[in-house]
């Protein structure tokens, strides 16, 4: 995913806001005048006059409004943080192990973590196959892409099922520590698979600071800190993380399908009101004892589901 930055005057930014009227987002980004999302580009205009274009169509969209100087373009996902030294310059074109997880915010279903190795020679192919952040893809597209790339790139899938999740959570382990352990093991597995070859970098979609990540791994065999990097929105920095995101989502979708079969009705994703209703339905049909194998018990949805059941019964 490319990034382009333009420096424009406020009159031009107001003109842009009017142009993108139907695509404007409600979210309030600090320091911004507006944010808009088109089919292939996210546009964010700041009060400073900088306008950031992010996405596959970033250069095309930016060209509507001006020409970026070479220094303001970032090739294939090199972000501002890279320029500051947080990430190695050119990481998007390196051979990288990327690691990402899904399911942490879902009431139903497990946490799934995938680490995947993408060699620089494979990057054009993955782009051709449509690999990008799984949050920008629907389930049908994720399944189609995952079925292809799972046979192309080395990867490791770690699944923390609900029964085990609830046990370790109730023992006092934080979700952050769970994720650190899962990411670490998945990366070690991939390193074993590709040995003696070594990646030029390991990039983890950041959920904690690096120091906290390694604190969580005390007492365990941990991946050496050398060439390990953490970044938010890492799916846009290297396709290895995007591929890991797709494979993790694919595994999560498959697991939700299994839970749906076991429940006898379609299990919804997320943590909204629809999962409260689904959990109440599950309790009514199979009893409360079934919940630990289906849901993350400490979520507030458990109490909401129980309240719905009590309301129906009394």
Buried (B, 14 or more C-beta within 10 A) or exposed (E): BBBBBBEBEEEBBEEBBEEBEEBBBEEEEEEBBBBBBBEBBBBBBBEEBBBBBBBBBBBBBBBEBEEBEEEBBBEBBBBEBBEEEEBBEBBBBBBBBBBBBBBBEBBBBBBBBBBBBBBBEBBEBBBEBBBBBBEBBEBEBBBBBBEEBBEBBBBBBBBBBBEBBBEBBEEEBEBBBBBBBBBBBBBBBBBEEBEEEEBBBBBBBBBBEEEEBBEBBEEEEBBEEEBBBBBEBBBBBBBBBBBBBBBBBBBBBEBBEEBBEEBEEEBBBEBEEBBBBBBBBBBBEBEBEBBBEBBBBEBEBBEBBBEBBEEEEE
